[in-house]
Amino acid sequence: NCIDACDDIMRKLNRPEGLVRYDSEANLEGQKVKKFDIRRLIYSAAIILVVSILVRNLLHLGDLNATLIRAGSSPYSERISEGNIKEISNLYRVRVDYKGSQSTKIGLSIVDQRLVEIFAGQNPFKLSGNKSKDVIVHFRFPQNVLVGGSAKVTLAFKNDKGKVLLTKEVSLVGPLK
């Protein structure tokens, strides 16, 4: 590059090197230049933080991930059950991504609400290694579960040994009372 060419010529002419160089104005004036200032410290800390968060997230990816999308044209449907109780039904499409190498069975259950029932075509359902599966899930519950037309429940994804692999919060909706 330019700097090296200039230094070569200066050596041949027995002159001091560094006529062309990268330098600061303060150093050219003979002032002492700080090698490490607060800005470099902040940038270094930010880079280390971002890289460590990225590595942690990559190392802690689970074998199971799920996405819940409300299915159907209506957010809920109503019916009168035996016993003359008004029941609400919410329909979801659950996309389950499994990154494990061995096939497994996954069961769905509600963690924190006994009044909400869950119905799926197959529950538990089988997942092959490195595959995805779409499952249609119905949540059925009495209207008194809702507060202001909505309620939140936790859906648990369990393996065939009963171990909870993943939980997802589900928003249930229905009519305002």
Helices and strands as residue ranges (DSSP letters): H 2-12, H 25-28, H 38-59, E 64-70, E 77-80, E 86-98, E 104-110, E 117-120, E 125-127, E 131-142, G 143-145, E 150-158, E 164-173
